[in-house]
Amino acid sequence: MLKADLHLHAKEDIRDAVKYTVKELIDHMASKGFQVIALTFHDQSYNSEEMNNYAKSKGILIIPGIERTIKGRHVLIYNLDHKKAEEIKDFEDLKKIKNENVYTLIDSKQDINSIIKAIKSNKVQLVTKPLPFSVFFKTLFYMIFLSPIKTFKRRK
């Protein structure tokens, strides 16, 4: 089975407070058996040939990605030229990028073999929905109120 994480951030993401570098992230993902990752920095496309080669040496394929903020929503975009990705300002721009050279999982046969084939051919575009407010609120509540209590109990 293919193991993938298609929404990752690292220290090089100027809008995220992550302490680990892309190289450290690649090492960690390799140690956990991942074969595919996507670096989806906030409104910033990250592409490093050095890190792509390093990941490849660890058995990992990096899919180019970006997490664009469009009208207050985070949209994950994959396998698009980084300059074009950074030019997307609204949903109309997003609609314009879809063409016959970009594969969408929605268009796939919805079986694992077609998804793996799409990933390996480096022709992937995923469309995700934002979290429902109820899920977001529960997660936020847990992070603010319950997580510190559990951490405090563990320290005793």
C-alpha angles and dihedrals in degrees: 000000000000114000114207141164112196101183114058136146132193140184091278088068101098093203098051129074096221117145101203126082127231089257092052090047091052090050091050094047091048090051088054093050100253117158100182132038135169122209104214107179120184110271089330128098115218120202123162121168088199092056092042089055092044091051090047090053087056093049095257129128115210114212111205111243147157135199103222121193107223119177091338095311128109112232122188113218123186138195098009127131106269094234092052091047092054091049093061107109104161143011092270089060088049092053090052094059095063110099139142092280095060117076119211124200087222087064093048125099087256092240125120095245094057090047092050090047090052093049094046092048087053091232103122133137118171125195116202132184122234117252115273110253092245092057091045092050093048091049092047091047091051093048094048103038114015104035095059090050092054091047091049092050091051093054094059 
